[in-house]
Amino acid sequence: MFTGIVQGMAKVVAIEKKDAFQTHIIELENAMREGLQIGASVAHNGCCLTVTKIEGNQVSFDLMQETLAVTNLGLLEVGSHVNIERAAKFGDEIGGHAMSGHINVTTEICAIETTENNCTVWFTVPQDYQKYILRKGYMGIDGCSLTIGQVNDDRFCVHLIPETLQRTLFGQRIVGDVVNIEIDPQTQAIVDTVERVLAARDL
């Protein structure tokens, strides 16, 4: 489980490509590498990956075909950076919301509005997921637990504080960039349950 509180960014230093399979090697700072073991879970842009090798400050992760197809990790190149969060431990403070690290869909940034002290990022509403995107609800975007601002028919926004811009990829993102989306599972469960109940009443 993850909390959506990104601990920092890591650089991709190597990508080993095979048929429908990749190994990503990233550089992790000492603080984020402390106590890390093979088999541990680490979220990359919100996607849960398993540590397969540790050599000094370089840590390897394997990505299967499904991961490459459903997330933005297949778009990474050597030199790219990813948002990193270590798996939560029992007793940790949950500063964001409970996240599984399972990406539902990707979408694009369609606009960025920046003023002196504020940044609003707009995203295209992913097809088939509009019903789960609710004003003042929350979701995981590239691993960040964020509150949804305004929702229009075909787009929605989040408002970012300077700390988020500094600590995460959002400080580097531009219009057209692809981001990972994890829908809040509680919101999805409630919406789907209400739909089933209403459909049953119509029978």
Rosetta blueprint (number, residue, H / E / L):
1 M L
2 F E
3 T L
4 G L
5 I L
6 V L
7 Q L
8 G E
9 M E
10 A E
11 K E
12 V E
13 V E
14 A E
15 I E
16 E E
17 K E
18 K E
19 D L
20 A L
21 F E
22 Q E
23 T E
24 H E
25 I E
26 I E
27 E E
28 L L
29 E L
30 N H
31 A H
32 M H
33 R H
34 E L
35 G L
36 L L
37 Q L
38 I L
39 G L
40 A L
41 S E
42 V E
43 A E
44 H E
45 N L
46 G L
47 C E
48 C E
49 L E
50 T E
51 V E
52 T E
53 K E
54 I E
55 E E
56 G L
57 N L
58 Q E
59 V E
60 S E
61 F E
62 D E
63 L E
64 M L
65 Q H
66 E H
67 T H
68 L H
69 A H
70 V H
71 T L
72 N H
73 L H
74 G H
75 L H
76 L L
77 E L
78 V L
79 G L
80 S L
81 H E
82 V E
83 N E
84 I E
85 E E
86 R E
87 A L
88 A L
89 K L
90 F L
91 G L
92 D L
93 E L
94 I L
95 G L
96 G L
97 H L
98 A L
99 M E
100 S L
101 G L
102 H L
103 I L
104 N L
105 V E
106 T E
107 T E
108 E E
109 I E
110 C E
111 A E
112 I E
113 E E
114 T E
115 T L
116 E L
117 N L
118 N L
119 C E
120 T E
121 V E
122 W E
123 F E
124 T E
125 V L
126 P L
127 Q L
128 D L
129 Y L
130 Q H
131 K H
132 Y H
133 I L
134 L L
135 R L
136 K L
137 G L
138 Y E
139 M E
140 G E
141 I E
142 D L
143 G L
144 C E
145 S E
146 L E
147 T E
148 I E
149 G E
150 Q E
151 V E
152 N L
153 D L
154 D L
155 R E
156 F E
157 C E
158 V E
159 H E
160 L E
161 I L
162 P H
163 E H
164 T H
165 L H
166 Q H
167 R H
168 T L
169 L H
170 F H
171 G H
172 Q L
173 R L
174 I L
175 V L
176 G L
177 D L
178 V E
179 V E
180 N E
181 I E
182 E E
183 I E
184 D L
185 P H
186 Q H
187 T H
188 Q H
189 A H
190 I H
191 V H
192 D H
193 T H
194 V H
195 E H
196 R H
197 V H
198 L H
199 A H
200 A H
201 R H
202 D L
203 L L
